[in-house]
Amino acid sequence: MIKSLANIFKVNDLRNKILFVVAMVAVYRLGVFIRVPGVDSIAISQLKDTANQQGALGFPPQKDASRHSTGLRRRAIPPGAEVEEVGA
């Protein structure tokens, strides 16, 4: 597997595409720290605090999403129901 990853960098076109993607991710990550003129940082921090407490867009925050998904799965298949396997 290491050889196949090393071969990717031998192909000029693939190397250029991978380096471009890495550079764009780096620019995006660095751009997060640049302050935008005219944006009130206090209002943004209050918005974050409100979203953390009350949930974004009026939805309550989910502390444990896996708990909710397993609850839905348990309700979707009633107890004692036979489930046939797909592709068997």
N, C-alpha and C positions, 0 to 999 in steps of 0.2 A: 504494500500500500504506500509506503514511503517513496518507493521508486516511481509509482504512478503520479504522486504529488510532485516529485522532482521533475518528471517529464512535462508537466504542465508549464513549468517555467522555461522549458527549452523551446516551446512553440511561441514564436514572437507575438502572434495575434492574441493568444490566450493570456500571455504575460501582461501585455498592455491593458487588456480588459480588466484583469484582476487588480493590477496596480491602480487603474482608474477608480474602481469601486472602493478600494481601500483608501485612496486619497479623498474621495467624496465623503466617506464615512468620517474620516478624520476632520475634514472641514466642517461637517455638520456638528460633530461633537465639540469642536472648538468654538463654533458659532453660538452655542448655548450660553457661553460665559460672557458674550459681548452684550453690553447694555444698549438698549434702543432708546434714542432720545424721544422724550415726550411720553414715555410710559411710566406711570406712577408705580414704583416698586412696593410701596406700602399697600396700595390697593391690590396688587397681585398677590402679596403674601396673605392679605385678609381673604382673598378669594380662595387661595389654597387651603387655608385653615377652615373656611366654611365648607368647602368640598370634602375635606377629610372628616368633618364632624357630621354633616347632614347628607353627604353624598352629592355627586355631580349630577346636574340636570334633574334634581329632585328625586333620584333613585337612592334608596338607602345604601350605605357602603356595605360591601360583602367582606366580612372578616375572613371567612373560610369558604371559598368557592367550591372546594372539593366536597364539602359536606352537603352543599345544596345539590350538586350534580348526582351524588350517590342517592340522595333522597328521591330525586326524580326518577332515577333508574329503578329503584325499588317499587315505586308506585306504577311504573309503566308495565311491569310484568307482575301480574297478580300471583300470590303464593299458590303453589301447587299446579300452576299452569305448565304444560309441556311446551318446551321451546325446541323447534327443529333447527339443526345446524345448517347454515348456508354453505353450499359447495360440497356437501357430503355425498 
